[in-house]
C-alpha cells in the first residue's frame, strides 16, 4: 500500500482514526475527561492509532501533527459538555 502523500488525505486518516477511538472508547473518554487523566486512560489506544497513522503517511506529513490535532478535536473538544476540572 502506498504512503499517503497529500495533506488532505493525512488529515482525513487522522480524523478517521480519532473517530474510531471515540466510537469504541466512549466510556473511557468520559472517565478520562471527568478525572482529568484522559491521556493516561487512553494511552494504549492513542499510541496504537498513532502507529497506524505513521505507518500509512509520508514522514513529512507525520511531522505536521495532524494526528494530535485530530485527537484534541474529536476526543476533547467534542466533549466540552462533560463536567471536568479541565474547564
PyMOL commands that set and color helices and strands:
alter all, ss='L'
color gray80, all
select helices_A, chain A and resi 7-24+26-34+38-41+43-56+59-62+66-79
alter helices_A, ss='H'
color red, helices_A
deselect
rebuild
show_as cartoon
